[in-house]
Amino acid sequence: MADPEMTGNQSAGQTGELSVAVTASDGIRVVTPTGEIDHATGDPLRRALEVSDVPRPRIVLDLHQVTFMDSTGINILINAHHTLSEAGGWLRLAAPTAVVSRTLQIVGVDTVIDCNDTLHHALTG
């Protein structure tokens, strides 16, 4: 794994805040947000999921430290999925918390984007 790069300055895990760490594993970008994903906090995640001039971009979004996600987060995921797919790459979700997993299931994201129980499965799937 490469050294982590923080893309957000907020303190991780505090109410209403989001920090995002970006690392790489065998050419796969691993994005790990910590905190809440909503309208007020979604920009760091959106930026971390952007790809430009990357052939066949592959991203795993490790959700094990996300405590809340609303429709803003869902929209970020769907947009990233479409962008990555159009570029010949993919987005996989890993280790969502129970609250986030329930949200993904209610809106059907888990049927559109590959969801994995662990980061290892997402990276090797």
HELIX and SHEET records of a PDB file:
HELIX    1   1 ASP A   43  ALA A   48  1                                   6    
HELIX    2   2 SER A   71  GLU A   86  1                                  16    
HELIX    3   3 ALA A   98  VAL A  107  1                                  10    
HELIX    4   4 VAL A  109  THR A  111  5                                   3    
HELIX    5   5 LEU A  119  THR A  124  1                                   6    
SHEET    1   A 6 GLU A   5  MET A   6  0                                        
SHEET    2   A 6 LEU A  18  SER A  25 -1                                        
SHEET    3   A 6 ILE A  28  ILE A  37 -1                                        
SHEET    4   A 6 ARG A  58  ASP A  62  1                                        
SHEET    5   A 6 TRP A  90  ALA A  94  1                                        
SHEET    6   A 6 ASP A 114  ASN A 116  1                                        
SHEET    1   B 4 GLU A   5  MET A   6  0                                        
SHEET    2   B 4 LEU A  18  SER A  25 -1                                        
SHEET    3   B 4 ILE A  28  ILE A  37 -1                                        
SHEET    4   B 4 GLN A  65  MET A  69  1                                        
END                                                                             
